Amino acid sequence: MSKPLTDQEKRKQISVRGLAGVENVADLKINFNRHLHFTLVKDRNVATKRDYYFALAHTVRDHLVGRWIRTQQHYYEKDPKRVYYLSLEFYMGRTLQNTMVNLALENACDEAIYQLGLDMEELQDMEEDAGLGNGGLGRLAACFLDSMATLGLAAYGYGIRYEFGIFNQKVVNGWQVEEADDWLRYGNPWEKARPEYMRPVHFYGRVEHNPDGVKWVDTQVILALPYDTPVPGYRNNIVNTMRLWSAKAPCEFHLKDFNVGGYIQAVLDKNLAENISRVLYPNDNFFEGKELRLKQEYFVVAATLQDIIRRFKASKFGSTEVVRMDLTTLPDKVAIQLNDTHPALAIPELMRILMDDEKLSWDTAWDITVRTCAYTNHTVLPEALERWPVDLFQNLLPRHLEITYEINQRHLERISALYPGDHDRLRRMSLIEECGQKKINMAHLCIVGSHAVNGVAQIHSDIIKDTVFKDFYDVDPQKFQNKTNGITPRRWLVMCNPGLAEVIAERIGEDYIRDLSQLKSLLKFVDDDAFIRDIAKVKQENKMKFAVLLEEQCKVKINPNSMFDVHVKRIHEYKRQLLNCLHIITLYNRIKKEPNKAWTPRTIMIGGKAAPGYHTAKMIIKLITAIGEVVNNDSVVGDRLKVIFLENYRVTLAEKVIPAADLSEQISTAGTEASGTGNMKFMLNGALTIGTMDGANVEMAEEVGEENLFIFGMRVKDVEALDKKGYDAMEYYNRIPELKQVIDQISGGFFSPGEPDQFKDIVKMLMRHDRFKVFADYEDYIKCQEKVSALYKNTKEWTKMVIHNIAGCGKFSSDRTIAQYAREIWGMEPISLKVLINTPFTRIASGLLVICHICSAEKMS
């Protein structure tokens, strides 16, 4: 059981962890026992660890409820502009500790749980990750929700409540095996179902054009049931809402079509309707044009837009009695941000509502739609761009196809007027691709239907303007912006690395948690021996802790004094885990060749999930584990080199490995990684980066100076030049003896003695059709890794470079990103206001806040 902090330690940690007042602790214990008794119906004789977790979660949730209601009441009364962040993914991870951090309850809860004879870490480990995302895009949405609440924006996250999130990854004999992520099996204490806001969503059917307007008829109806999760800001009493929709079959579903004999089957068929919110598609940076996925995309959009318009009409604006009917003011009160093209159907759906339901003209409806919607692009990889077959659209969403055709016709008329006779330009810019099977280009729909289009790092935004969407930029340059991604310092520093957060707070105070740019003040301590020692000590403690975890969970013993070289992200060819593999084998060969040399010991950890249908990615995992088998069992190498595959990489594992990392691998081919956010998490947690000039790495180098990163490899212009010339892998293979040796080992069965040609597909790809040019960066990568090894031997110089990196992290807070979205896209101003929560509540004996008077829930939610 973890020991509570001494008084001295508490005094040190008051700032970051909140004050554990006697009254607070007593209240928490009373409420914990009350929930154990009344909510979970258990006593201490029969309660399990999971019961204790739920009791604690409900106790902490009680502290959110008053703030949550008051925040929504405040928005209802003040009627600010609201922003709706639409995303098919919200990769939230765990909620308990994050809530305690943002409500300053951590010390009090620690003390209460200790006094109750329980272990806080054990209880936290009972919580399931909310794995409703694949990787960067979904985790970015989660960080954004935290920042929007912290900046006091009236913001709502809207998405799908998947019954099964991203699969759990098991590695069996070196191969990835997927298991369903039944994260709701034991219930979710953080959500509240809101059946009173259930909304119908229509599919299929046909369109009738009558003199009195257009009707979409004979549709199949699915109900969207909302579940609300509170999103607390950092210590400002603001609690926003994430609303996730779950699919329910209507009670009359199909029953009318059956006689008495078909009743049982009809009830069983309800499952088919509810499949819409059953499972998250596990693809990252890859488009799979399945009907169920299109249904999911329309489902979230249709339910959300009904909710947005209901709230817009019901909001108080000077008088409680009047309902706001004039939708021309919608863009003054509503901003809709599309997180990639997945919610692109919001554009034709909003048009449908405004024209068919609200009876507005096309021009008025279009003006409202464009001024309301904005689009974030997340990738330039062609295989990731959504292109839906027209016949699928026609069947599922016939009215939306009509509207999309009309949008396209008007768009092409405009382009034609600007560029008369330029038919090739019209073809390139059309929303409908006519080559082969007719498809709708969803990115083009988003660009045409939005007033702002942004990339997620400067280099990515430039590439969009110069290449992928150049035609659109030429016509509407004012639409295109950059919003470099960021991460929330609450989860990614204060929560996951309290030791480092505290060492920083001791030097510059705690305000940096709200304003990360204050980290630049650390530069004055870069030569301070005590500070250097403290930073190095925290890192070593984190490494020891992670080594213990690996030994407990993976039965792997590692040397905590070795360099922790970490490469964690989705497994994808463009992220070049294979380049890392080539370095590992090169290093292994060198140690074998000169076993008596003083090598810098390394533990190389690679982790990440491969999409279940992505053969090459799964082979890459098998190769990593096969290399590990050979390297880790070679007595000549010993603990100077170890290779670990981190199974089931997810938010909760990231929170443990990132604070322990020394080296962060960010080695995508220049021009392929839109931004990356893992790079920022490692940097903030005191790891140094080895990386290419890609994504946000470029801006990290600008912030801290290129000399404080290990930059290698081709730049975007070099990649373009190589494309023009033609990339020939054979040329590198023949010219570089060490590379030849490595490839020959892989292809000759050195790492798969039982099956010599096991990796022939990987070798064939690398040699004949490697889109991501691994060999072209091999030499420079190896040289750069030599520099890393040399510097790591000098702890003081290494740590000084770490301090430069931490001090340069200010730009990469999602607070900065969101403030820019708010001012430059949404037309909103962040506020540092603390909402008062004492007025409409009274205290009662249990320490709960009880509402004395409240507006109708219909108006507030």
NORGI-V429034 format. One record per helix or strand of 3 or more residues. SS is the DSSP state (2 for helix, 1 for strand). FROM is the first residue (numbers start at 0). TO is the last residue. If there is no record, write none. Layout:
SS;FROM;TO, SS;FROM;TO
This chain:
2;6;16, 2;21;38, 2;48;77, 1;81;85, 1;89;92, 2;95;101, 2;105;114, 2;119;123, 1;129;131, 2;135;149, 1;154;159, 1;167;171, 1;174;178, 1;190;202, 1;205;209, 1;212;216, 1;219;231, 1;238;248, 2;254;256, 2;259;276, 2;290;313, 2;326;332, 1;333;338, 2;340;342, 2;345;356, 2;361;371, 1;372;375, 2;381;383, 1;386;388, 2;389;395, 2;397;417, 2;422;428, 1;438;440, 2;441;447, 1;451;454, 2;457;467, 2;469;474, 2;476;478, 1;479;481, 2;488;494, 2;497;507, 2;510;512, 2;515;524, 2;528;553, 1;562;567, 2;572;574, 2;576;592, 1;601;606, 2;614;631, 2;637;639, 1;640;645, 2;650;659, 1;662;665, 2;677;683, 1;687;690, 2;696;703, 2;705;707, 2;715;724, 2;728;734, 2;736;747, 2;759;767, 2;774;791, 2;794;806, 2;809;811, 2;813;825, 1;840;842, 1;848;850, 2;856;859
